Amino acid sequence: MTTTKRRHSLGRTGWLVIGMTAAALAGTTPAASAARDDRPVWGDCAGKDAPADMRCAAIEVPVDWSRPDGPKITLSLARLAATEPRHRIGGVLGIPGGPGAKGIDDLKRAATDLTDLRRRFDLVAYDPRTTV
C-alpha cells in the first residue's frame, strides 16, 4: 500500500486573511505598534450605528500576494478592544459570511452579544474587497 502526500494550499483568500489579520493585530499592542511603520492608524468609526468604543482603520494589501509590489487595494477594518486589557490574551478576527456581507456591519450588530468573548480578546472585523 502506498500513501500519497497532499500539499495544502491556502489560496489567495487564505493568504489575504492571514496577511490582513497580522497587519490588523500588529497595531493592537504597544510593543508591536512601536516597531512597525505600516500599522493601521485606528480612529473613530463613521456612522451612527457603531459602538462608541469601536475604532476603524484601513490597510493596503496586494491584489495578488504572489506580486506584493503589484497593484494594491484598500480594506476597511474595525476593532473593539478587550474590555479587560490586563487579562487580554489576543485577538479574534470575524470573517463575514455570505456574498457581499460586510464584516464591520456584522461586528456592529453582534457587539452586545460578544461581551464575554471581548473581555479577553480584541475583536477585529473587515469588509472584504468585494463589498462597496
Secondary structure, DSSP 8 states (H G I E B T S, - for coil): ----------HHHHHHHHHHHHHHHHTTSHHHHHH-SS----EE--STTS-TT-EEEEEEEESSTTSTTS-EEEEEEEEE--SSGGG--EEEEE---STT--HHHHHHHHGGGGHHHHTTEEEEEEE-TT--
